[in-house]
Amino acid sequence: MFFLFKAKPYFCGDLVKSMENRYADLIREFESNIRKLISEQKALREKNATLAAELDGKKRDLMEAHKEILDLQKEYKLLQTANGLGGSDENRRNSRQHLNKIVREIDKCLALLSE
């Protein structure tokens, strides 16, 4: 039994060109993806810097608000003391206690300074 095969002419050069084109396409696609990643990284770095600056600003605002709260609390205590001197007996008693506390703190400070 004999088989007759029709051999197709096989061009090695066509295969090589086809593979070269495929590799060239893959390399171009890879380079394109790398450029996109670099661009996205740059955008994210810029956004991160913006957010960091915004965070610093918010921290400063928070510190200023906290300081203002403390100042207002001190002022409120002083106003309570001043109001207590002219008010009811209970308010006067609270005011005297507050003033005595302040005087004791001043005395402690003077004692420390004199040493």
C-alpha positions in Angstrom: 0.0 0.0 0.0 1.3 3.3 -1.0 0.1 6.6 0.1 0.6 9.6 -1.9 0.8 12.8 0.0 0.7 16.1 -1.6 3.3 18.1 0.1 2.6 21.8 0.6 5.6 23.9 0.1 6.5 25.2 3.6 8.2 28.6 3.6 10.3 28.9 6.7 10.8 32.6 6.0 7.0 33.3 6.3 6.9 31.6 9.7 9.9 33.6 11.0 8.3 36.9 9.7 5.0 35.9 11.3 6.7 35.2 14.7 8.7 38.4 14.4 5.6 40.4 13.8 3.9 38.7 16.8 6.8 39.4 19.1 7.0 43.0 17.9 3.3 43.5 18.6 3.7 42.0 22.1 6.7 44.3 22.8 4.7 47.3 21.6 1.7 46.3 23.8 4.1 45.7 26.8 5.7 49.2 26.3 2.3 50.8 26.1 1.2 49.1 29.3 4.4 50.3 31.0 3.8 53.9 29.9 0.2 53.7 31.2 1.5 52.4 34.6 4.1 55.1 34.9 1.5 57.7 34.1 -0.9 56.3 36.7 1.9 56.2 39.2 2.7 59.8 38.6 -0.9 60.8 39.0 -1.2 58.9 42.2 1.9 60.4 43.6 0.5 63.9 42.9 -2.8 63.0 44.5 -1.0 61.6 47.5 1.0 64.9 47.9 -2.2 66.9 47.6 -3.9 64.8 50.2 -0.9 65.0 52.5 -0.9 68.8 52.3 -4.6 68.8 52.9 -4.2 66.6 56.0 -1.5 68.9 57.4 -3.9 71.8 57.0 -6.6 70.0 58.7 -4.3 69.1 61.6 -3.3 72.8 62.0 -7.0 73.8 61.9 -7.8 71.1 64.6 -4.9 72.3 66.8 -6.1 76.0 66.5 -9.7 74.9 67.3 -8.5 73.0 70.3 -6.4 75.9 71.6 -9.5 78.2 71.1 -11.6 75.8 73.1 -9.1 75.8 76.0 -8.9 79.6 75.9 -12.7 79.8 76.0 -12.9 77.4 78.9 -10.5 79.5 80.9 -12.5 82.6 80.0 -15.7 80.9 81.0 -14.3 79.9 84.4 -13.1 83.5 85.0 -16.6 84.8 84.0 -18.2 82.3 86.4 -15.9 83.5 89.2 -16.7 87.2 88.5 -20.4 86.4 88.2 -20.3 84.5 91.4 -18.9 87.4 93.4 -22.1 89.3 92.9 -24.6 86.5 92.9 -26.1 84.0 95.4 -24.3 82.6 98.4 -23.6 79.3 96.6 -22.1 81.2 93.7 -19.9 83.2 96.1 -18.8 80.1 97.8 -17.8 78.5 94.5 -16.1 81.6 93.5 -14.1 81.8 96.7 -13.1 78.2 96.4 -11.9 78.9 92.8 -10.0 82.0 93.9 -8.4 80.1 96.8 -7.3 77.4 94.4 -5.7 80.0 92.2 -4.0 81.7 95.1 -2.6 78.3 96.3 -1.3 77.6 92.8 0.4 81.0 92.7 1.9 80.4 96.2 3.3 77.1 95.0 4.8 78.8 91.9 6.4 81.5 94.1 7.8 78.9 96.5 9.4 77.1 93.6 10.9 80.3 92.2 12.3 81.3 95.6 14.2 78.0 96.0 
